[in-house]
Amino acid sequence: MSPLPMENRRRGHGSLNSRGGVLLSVLLAIFLFSFLLLNLTTSYHQTADLVARTEQLYQAKIAKELFLADYHKLKDKKGVWKFNKGELTYETEQDHVKIIVKIKKKTYQFYEKNSTSNSSD
């Protein structure tokens, strides 16, 4: 046998290795792209959830403050106050007012000191 066919085989075998290297590179690129896309999607959903929860918390705090502005006019020790985003339940306990605000499926509890003013109006 002549040495020429052996050299051709080696070149042919080398080209198979380079094709395998390209395949591996393409698979690695697909994996990295998928991983980055998954992280981006997860980050988006977490941010959207945080925004919704923060918005509901501030809606509950605003409802509480609006209720407290009119609380001194109420004569009942407990009751329910409905507003456009949910409902507020209050109950007077000695020197505190227990306020429970329900917005969608979330419930927020607040305890406020029942202050009585000694100043004359």
C-alpha positions, 0 to 999 in steps of 0.5 A: 500500500502506498502512503497517499491513501493513509494521508487522505484518511487522516484528513477525512478523519480530521474533518469529521472532528471539526464537524463534531466541534461545530455541532458541539458549539451550536448545541452550546449556543442553543443552551446558552440562549435558552438559559438566558431566555428562561432567566429573562422570563423569570425576572419579568414574572417576578417583577410583574408580581412585585409590582402588583403586590406593591400596588395592592399594599399601597391601595390598602394603606390609602384605604386605611388612611381615608378610613381614619380621616372619617373614623372619629365621626363613626359611632359604631365600635365595629363595622365594614366600609366598602370601597372600589378596590375591596373592603375594610373591616374595623373593630375598636379594641380598648385604645387601638383600632384593628383594621383589616383591608381585603383587596382581591385575595390579599388581606392586610391588617393594621393596628392604629392607636385610637387617639382622642384629642384634648384640644378644643376645636 
